[in-house]
Amino acid sequence: MPDAGRVISLCSILVDQVLEVPAIPERGGGMLATATRSLVGGGFNLVAAAARQGIATVYAGVHGTGRNGDLIRAALAREGVQSASAPRTEADSGFCLAMIEPDGQPTFVTMPGVESRLAPTDLVGLGITASDVVALSGYDLLYRVSGATITAWLAESGWSVGSGPQVMLDPGPLVAEIPAGTLDAVLARAGVLTLNQREARLLADARGASGRDLATALRDGARVPPATTVIVREGADGCWAHGGLLEDTMIHVPAPKVSVVDATGAGDAHSGVLASELLRGVSFEDALLTANRAAAFSVTRSGPATAPTCAELAGWSSS
């Protein structure tokens, strides 16, 4: 097994204000929530998932001062995740209102904070090598300041797919709102593009297509380079992957069947464990199989950062 590198995440961390609701209210209507809780979420879900696999993990984003920043620093410390920068003193970290329906499906509204203002100086001294995986989120590309910082940083790095660290991009639910120039600049350097079916439809501009068709459309389209491995996550139906490390092979990797309690953070659990498995040097298909199991495990628990540890995953059966 090769010497494992680090997972270095620029996926911004904020605090989830969670409301469990019978349904999403109609416009102009109201609703009584059945429960509420405050939890660290956003990019924390990914770094927690990676750290729980025993992989050295670094949060390279920004965090603030105030109640939210305090919660974030405490959560990172509990997971053994290194924070690459000191807290920003000018503002607090943001929050996300997450409304969870009875089937576990979340709906999000995000209020950005200081994490949306990543500066070039925040990325100095990370010491990134070709052994590392760099995780990026579409939320940060959507932010005017952070998006410009990340695209310029990638351009100046000289990295390309297959040269430098493995860059993994999850464009997220607002993929259609990311400025085209910003998204294309990052896609040009992303070795792995991972997204769910809805996001894939938006990026591929395809309606009603299957995961297999979407993976093909994304890889064959003009925006995603042939060297990029495309993963389309389908929840209970596993995922499809095509291109890049798989070359012309299309694979479908199943997921365990579970009863969903809360799907918040399942995609991040998948990405964090996938990054960890790739650093261990396992095959891409085996890495996806483990990532699918971790995501399935995570949705059986309530909360955003519910990825399993290595030991939990090894001893877990979905039956």
C-alpha positions as CSV (number, residue, x, y, z in Angstrom):
1,M,0.0,0.0,0.0
2,P,1.4,3.4,-0.9
3,D,2.2,6.0,1.8
4,A,-1.1,7.7,2.3
5,G,-1.2,11.4,1.9
6,R,-3.7,13.9,3.4
7,V,-7.3,15.0,2.7
8,I,-7.1,18.8,2.4
9,S,-10.5,20.3,2.3
10,L,-11.4,23.8,1.2
11,C,-15.2,23.0,1.6
12,S,-16.3,25.7,4.0
13,I,-17.7,24.8,7.4
14,L,-20.7,26.4,9.0
15,V,-23.4,25.5,11.6
16,D,-26.6,23.7,10.7
17,Q,-29.7,24.9,12.4
18,V,-31.9,21.9,11.9
19,L,-35.7,21.8,12.0
20,E,-37.6,18.5,11.7
21,V,-40.8,19.3,9.8
22,P,-43.9,17.3,8.6
23,A,-43.4,18.8,5.2
24,I,-41.9,21.9,3.5
25,P,-44.4,24.7,4.0
26,E,-46.2,26.2,1.0
27,R,-45.2,29.7,0.0
28,G,-46.7,32.1,2.5
29,G,-47.8,29.3,4.8
30,G,-46.5,28.1,8.1
31,M,-45.5,24.9,9.9
32,L,-44.8,23.7,13.4
33,A,-41.4,21.9,13.7
34,T,-41.3,18.7,15.7
35,A,-37.7,19.0,16.8
36,T,-34.7,21.3,16.5
37,R,-30.9,21.1,17.0
38,S,-27.8,23.0,16.3
39,L,-24.9,21.1,14.7
40,V,-21.6,21.8,12.9
41,G,-22.1,20.9,9.2
42,G,-21.3,21.9,5.7
43,G,-17.7,21.0,4.9
44,F,-17.3,19.5,8.4
45,N,-19.2,16.4,7.2
46,L,-16.5,15.6,4.7
47,V,-13.4,16.2,7.0
48,A,-15.1,14.2,9.8
49,A,-15.7,11.3,7.4
50,A,-12.1,11.3,6.3
51,A,-10.6,11.6,9.7
52,R,-12.7,8.7,11.0
53,Q,-11.0,6.5,8.5
54,G,-7.6,7.2,10.2
55,I,-6.4,9.6,7.4
56,A,-4.6,12.8,8.2
57,T,-7.1,15.6,7.4
58,V,-6.7,19.3,7.1
59,Y,-9.4,22.0,7.0
60,A,-7.9,24.7,4.8
61,G,-11.0,27.0,4.8
62,V,-11.9,30.0,7.0
63,H,-13.7,30.1,10.3
64,G,-14.7,33.0,12.4
65,T,-15.1,34.2,16.0
66,G,-18.3,34.0,17.9
67,R,-20.7,31.2,18.8
68,N,-20.5,29.4,15.5
69,G,-16.8,29.7,15.2
70,D,-16.4,28.3,18.7
71,L,-18.6,25.3,17.8
72,I,-16.6,24.7,14.7
73,R,-13.2,24.7,16.4
74,A,-14.4,22.4,19.1
75,A,-15.9,19.9,16.5
76,L,-12.6,19.9,14.5
77,A,-10.6,19.2,17.6
78,R,-12.9,16.3,18.6
79,E,-12.3,14.7,15.2
80,G,-8.6,15.3,15.2
81,V,-8.8,17.5,12.1
82,Q,-6.1,20.1,11.7
83,S,-7.2,23.7,11.0
84,A,-4.8,25.4,8.7
85,S,-5.5,29.0,9.8
86,A,-6.3,31.1,12.8
87,P,-9.8,32.3,13.4
88,R,-10.8,35.5,11.5
89,T,-11.6,38.2,14.1
90,E,-13.8,40.4,11.9
91,A,-16.9,38.1,11.8
92,D,-18.4,34.8,12.8
93,S,-18.9,31.7,10.6
94,G,-22.3,31.4,8.8
95,F,-25.2,29.0,9.3
96,C,-27.5,26.8,7.3
97,L,-31.2,26.3,8.0
98,A,-31.9,22.6,7.3
99,M,-35.5,21.4,7.1
100,I,-35.7,17.6,7.4
101,E,-38.9,15.9,6.2
102,P,-40.1,12.6,7.7
103,D,-38.4,10.5,4.9
104,G,-35.1,12.1,5.9
105,Q,-34.8,14.4,2.9
106,P,-33.3,17.8,3.8
107,T,-33.9,21.2,2.2
108,F,-31.3,23.9,2.8
109,V,-31.1,27.7,3.1
110,T,-27.6,29.0,3.7
111,M,-26.6,32.3,5.3
112,P,-22.8,32.7,4.5
113,G,-20.4,34.1,7.1
114,V,-16.7,34.7,7.1
115,E,-16.1,31.3,5.5
116,S,-17.3,32.8,2.2
117,R,-14.3,35.2,2.2
118,L,-11.3,32.9,1.6
119,A,-8.2,35.0,0.8
120,P,-5.0,34.0,-1.1
121,T,-3.1,34.3,2.2
122,D,-5.2,31.6,3.7
123,L,-3.8,29.1,1.2
124,V,-0.1,29.8,1.8
125,G,2.0,27.2,3.5
126,L,-0.3,24.2,3.0
127,G,2.6,22.2,1.6
128,I,0.3,20.2,-0.8
129,T,2.0,17.3,-2.6
130,A,1.0,14.8,-5.3
131,S,0.1,12.3,-2.5
132,D,-2.8,14.5,-1.2
133,V,-6.4,14.8,-2.2
134,V,-7.9,18.3,-2.4
135,A,-11.6,18.5,-1.8
136,L,-13.6,21.5,-3.3
137,S,-17.3,22.4,-3.0
138,G,-19.5,24.3,-5.4
139,Y,-20.8,26.5,-2.5
140,D,-17.4,28.1,-2.3
141,L,-17.1,28.6,-6.0
142,L,-20.5,30.5,-5.8
143,Y,-19.1,33.0,-3.3
144,R,-17.6,35.9,-5.1
145,V,-14.4,36.2,-2.9
146,S,-13.8,32.5,-2.3
147,G,-14.6,31.5,-5.9
148,A,-12.0,34.0,-7.3
149,T,-9.4,32.9,-4.7
150,I,-9.8,29.2,-5.5
151,T,-9.7,29.6,-9.3
152,A,-6.7,31.8,-9.2
153,W,-4.9,29.4,-6.7
154,L,-5.6,26.4,-9.0
155,A,-4.4,28.3,-12.1
156,E,-1.2,29.4,-10.4
157,S,-0.5,25.9,-9.0
158,G,0.3,24.5,-12.4
159,W,-1.6,21.3,-11.5
160,S,-3.4,19.3,-14.2
161,V,-5.4,16.1,-14.0
162,G,-2.8,13.4,-13.3
163,S,-0.1,15.9,-12.3
164,G,-0.2,17.2,-8.7
165,P,-2.7,16.2,-6.0
166,Q,-6.0,14.5,-6.8
167,V,-8.6,17.4,-7.0
168,M,-12.1,16.2,-6.1
169,L,-15.1,18.6,-6.8
170,D,-18.6,18.2,-5.5
171,P,-20.5,21.1,-7.2
172,G,-23.5,20.7,-4.8
173,P,-27.2,21.7,-5.2
174,L,-26.5,25.2,-6.5
175,V,-24.4,24.0,-9.5
176,A,-26.5,25.8,-12.0
177,E,-25.8,29.1,-10.2
178,I,-22.0,28.9,-10.2
179,P,-20.5,31.3,-12.7
180,A,-19.6,29.4,-15.9
181,G,-16.0,30.7,-16.1
182,T,-15.4,29.7,-12.4
183,L,-16.9,26.2,-12.8
184,D,-15.1,25.5,-16.1
185,A,-11.7,26.6,-14.6
186,V,-12.1,24.2,-11.7
187,L,-13.5,21.3,-13.9
188,A,-10.4,21.6,-16.1
189,R,-8.3,20.6,-13.1
190,A,-10.6,18.2,-11.3
191,G,-9.6,14.6,-11.4
192,V,-12.9,13.5,-9.8
193,L,-16.3,15.1,-10.3
194,T,-18.9,13.7,-7.9
195,L,-22.5,14.8,-7.8
196,N,-26.0,13.4,-7.2
197,Q,-28.6,12.8,-9.9
198,R,-30.3,16.1,-9.6
199,E,-27.0,18.0,-9.8
200,A,-25.9,15.9,-12.8
201,R,-29.1,16.7,-14.7
202,L,-28.5,20.4,-14.1
203,L,-24.9,20.3,-15.2
204,A,-25.6,18.1,-18.2
205,D,-28.8,20.0,-19.1
206,A,-30.6,16.6,-19.3
207,R,-34.1,15.8,-17.9
208,G,-35.2,12.3,-16.9
209,A,-31.9,10.6,-17.7
210,S,-30.7,7.6,-15.7
211,G,-27.4,7.8,-13.7
212,R,-25.7,5.8,-16.4
213,D,-26.9,8.2,-19.1
214,L,-25.9,11.2,-17.0
215,A,-22.4,9.9,-16.4
216,T,-22.0,9.4,-20.1
217,A,-23.4,12.8,-21.0
218,L,-21.2,14.6,-18.5
219,R,-18.1,12.8,-19.6
220,D,-18.9,13.3,-23.3
221,G,-19.9,16.9,-23.0
222,A,-17.8,19.9,-23.7
223,R,-17.4,21.0,-20.0
224,V,-15.9,17.9,-18.4
225,P,-12.4,16.9,-19.6
226,P,-12.0,13.2,-20.7
227,A,-9.4,12.7,-18.0
228,T,-11.9,13.5,-15.2
229,T,-13.7,10.6,-13.5
230,V,-17.4,11.3,-13.3
231,I,-19.4,9.8,-10.4
232,V,-23.2,10.1,-10.3
233,R,-24.6,9.2,-6.9
234,E,-28.1,7.7,-6.8
235,G,-28.6,7.2,-3.1
236,A,-30.2,3.8,-2.4
237,D,-29.3,2.7,-6.0
238,G,-25.6,3.2,-5.5
239,C,-23.6,5.2,-8.1
240,W,-22.3,5.1,-11.6
241,A,-18.8,6.1,-12.6
242,H,-17.2,6.7,-16.0
243,G,-14.0,8.0,-17.5
244,G,-10.8,9.3,-16.1
245,L,-9.2,6.6,-13.9
246,L,-11.7,4.1,-15.4
247,E,-10.9,5.2,-18.9
248,D,-13.8,4.1,-21.2
249,T,-15.2,1.7,-18.7
250,M,-18.6,2.4,-17.2
251,I,-19.3,0.8,-13.8
252,H,-22.3,0.6,-11.5
253,V,-21.5,0.1,-7.8
254,P,-24.5,-0.9,-5.6
255,A,-25.4,0.4,-2.1
256,P,-26.7,-1.4,0.9
257,K,-30.5,-1.2,1.5
258,V,-31.3,0.8,4.7
259,S,-34.1,2.7,6.3
260,V,-33.3,6.4,6.0
261,V,-33.5,8.5,9.1
262,D,-31.7,11.6,7.9
263,A,-30.0,12.0,4.5
264,T,-28.1,15.2,5.5
265,G,-24.4,14.9,4.8
266,A,-24.7,11.6,3.0
267,G,-22.9,13.0,-0.1
268,D,-20.1,14.4,2.1
269,A,-19.7,11.1,3.9
270,H,-19.4,9.4,0.5
271,S,-16.8,12.0,-0.7
272,G,-14.7,11.9,2.5
273,V,-14.5,8.1,2.6
274,L,-13.9,7.9,-1.2
275,A,-10.9,10.3,-0.8
276,S,-9.6,8.2,2.1
277,E,-9.8,5.0,0.2
278,L,-8.1,6.5,-2.9
279,L,-5.2,7.6,-0.6
280,R,-5.0,4.0,0.6
281,G,-4.3,2.9,-3.0
282,V,-7.3,0.6,-3.4
283,S,-9.0,0.2,-6.8
284,F,-11.5,2.9,-7.8
285,E,-14.4,0.4,-7.8
286,D,-13.5,-0.9,-4.3
287,A,-13.2,2.8,-3.1
288,L,-16.7,3.5,-4.4
289,L,-18.0,0.3,-2.7
290,T,-16.7,1.4,0.7
291,A,-17.9,5.0,0.1
292,N,-21.4,3.7,-0.7
293,R,-21.5,1.6,2.5
294,A,-20.3,4.6,4.5
295,A,-23.0,6.9,3.0
296,A,-25.7,4.2,3.7
297,F,-24.5,3.9,7.3
298,S,-24.7,7.7,7.7
299,V,-28.3,8.0,6.7
300,T,-29.4,5.6,9.4
301,R,-28.3,8.2,12.0
302,S,-29.7,11.7,12.7
303,G,-27.5,14.6,12.0
304,P,-25.1,15.9,9.3
305,A,-21.7,14.4,10.3
306,T,-22.7,10.7,10.8
307,A,-20.1,8.9,8.8
308,P,-18.8,5.7,10.5
309,T,-15.3,5.1,11.7
310,C,-13.3,2.3,10.1
311,A,-14.2,0.0,13.0
312,E,-17.9,0.8,12.8
313,L,-18.0,0.2,9.1
314,A,-16.1,-3.1,9.3
315,G,-18.5,-4.4,11.9
316,W,-21.7,-3.1,10.3
317,S,-24.3,-5.0,8.4
318,S,-27.3,-3.4,6.7
319,S,-29.5,-6.4,7.2
